[in-house]
């Protein structure tokens, strides 16, 4: 997965969310973004009990992490996925936007290229 992200970044390809498929994904009754990226796509996947989805935003790479069962996810649990996906990237260089059912990490594209 990371090789795909790195190549897209080097090639200047915008990393987009997958097209919405209403047979697979539906908005949560209570919270947005719990099922974003559930559609098969080259920029998302699973690690253990967690699902992740990458999305490019101008000069930042947005990483969305949720639980496969859509239950509450702590920043500490999500950090395990981040450490797996971004080995060696200092956490001080990431911006965390915590939520209740999803965690959102932002990292500069140039930082990603420097460390991976």
C-alpha positions as CSV (number, residue, x, y, z in Angstrom):
1,X,0.0,0.0,0.0
2,X,2.7,2.5,1.0
3,X,4.6,1.8,-2.3
4,X,1.4,2.8,-4.2
5,X,1.0,6.0,-2.1
6,X,4.7,6.9,-2.6
7,X,4.5,6.3,-6.4
8,X,1.3,8.4,-6.7
9,X,3.0,11.2,-4.7
10,X,6.1,11.0,-6.9
11,X,4.1,11.0,-10.1
12,X,1.9,13.9,-8.9
13,X,-1.3,11.7,-9.0
14,X,-4.1,13.0,-6.8
15,X,-5.1,10.3,-4.3
16,X,-8.9,10.3,-4.4
17,X,-11.5,8.6,-2.4
18,X,-13.3,5.8,-4.2
19,X,-16.5,6.4,-6.0
20,X,-19.5,6.0,-3.7
21,X,-21.3,2.7,-4.0
22,X,-24.6,2.8,-2.1
23,X,-24.7,-1.0,-2.1
24,X,-21.6,-1.1,0.1
25,X,-21.5,2.1,2.0
26,X,-24.2,4.2,3.7
27,X,-24.0,7.2,6.0
28,X,-24.0,6.3,9.7
29,X,-27.2,7.2,11.5
30,X,-25.1,9.2,14.0
31,X,-21.7,10.0,12.5
32,X,-20.1,10.9,9.2
33,X,-17.1,9.2,7.7
34,X,-17.4,5.8,9.4
35,X,-17.8,4.0,6.0
36,X,-15.9,6.4,3.7
37,X,-13.6,4.3,1.5
38,X,-15.2,1.0,2.2
39,X,-15.5,0.4,-1.6
40,X,-12.5,-1.6,-2.9
41,X,-9.8,0.9,-4.1
42,X,-6.1,1.2,-4.5
43,X,-5.7,3.6,-1.5
44,X,-7.5,1.8,1.3
45,X,-7.3,-1.5,3.2
46,X,-7.4,-3.2,6.5
47,X,-4.9,-4.0,9.3
48,X,-6.3,-6.4,11.9
49,X,-9.5,-4.9,13.3
50,X,-9.0,-1.6,11.6
51,X,-9.7,0.0,8.2
52,X,-7.7,2.8,6.7
53,X,-8.3,5.1,3.7
54,X,-5.8,7.6,2.2
55,X,-6.9,10.8,0.5
56,X,-4.8,13.6,-1.0
57,X,-5.6,17.1,0.1
58,X,-3.5,19.8,-1.6
59,X,-0.2,19.4,0.1
60,X,-1.3,17.0,2.9
61,X,-2.0,13.3,2.8
62,X,-5.1,12.5,4.9
63,X,-5.3,9.1,6.5
64,X,-8.7,8.0,7.9
65,X,-8.7,5.1,10.3
66,X,-11.9,3.4,11.6
67,X,-12.7,0.1,13.2
68,X,-14.0,-2.7,11.0
69,X,-17.0,-3.1,13.3
70,X,-17.6,0.8,13.3
71,X,-17.3,0.9,17.1
72,X,-15.5,3.6,19.1
73,X,-11.8,4.1,18.1
74,X,-9.3,5.8,20.4
75,X,-6.4,7.8,19.1
76,X,-4.0,5.3,20.8
77,X,-5.6,2.4,18.9
78,X,-5.4,4.3,15.6
79,X,-1.7,5.1,16.3
80,X,-0.9,1.4,16.0
81,X,-2.1,1.5,12.4
82,X,-0.2,4.7,11.7
83,X,3.0,3.1,13.0
84,X,2.4,0.2,10.7
85,X,1.8,2.3,7.7
86,X,4.4,5.0,8.4
87,X,7.3,3.2,10.0
88,X,10.0,5.7,10.9
89,X,8.0,8.8,10.3
90,X,8.1,10.9,13.5
91,X,4.6,11.4,15.0
92,X,5.6,15.0,15.8
93,X,5.3,15.6,12.0
94,X,1.7,14.5,11.8
95,X,-1.4,16.4,12.7
96,X,-4.1,14.4,14.5
97,X,-7.8,15.4,14.2
98,X,-9.4,13.1,16.8
99,X,-13.0,12.0,16.6
100,X,-15.1,9.4,18.3
101,X,-15.5,6.7,15.7
102,X,-12.7,7.7,13.3
103,X,-9.3,9.2,13.7
104,X,-7.7,11.5,11.1
105,X,-4.0,11.9,10.5
106,X,-2.5,14.5,8.2
107,X,1.1,14.5,6.9
108,X,2.9,16.6,4.3
109,X,3.5,14.7,1.1
110,X,7.2,15.9,1.2
111,X,7.6,14.5,4.7
112,X,6.4,11.2,3.5
113,X,8.9,11.1,0.7
114,X,11.7,12.2,3.0
115,X,11.1,9.4,5.6
116,X,9.9,6.4,3.5
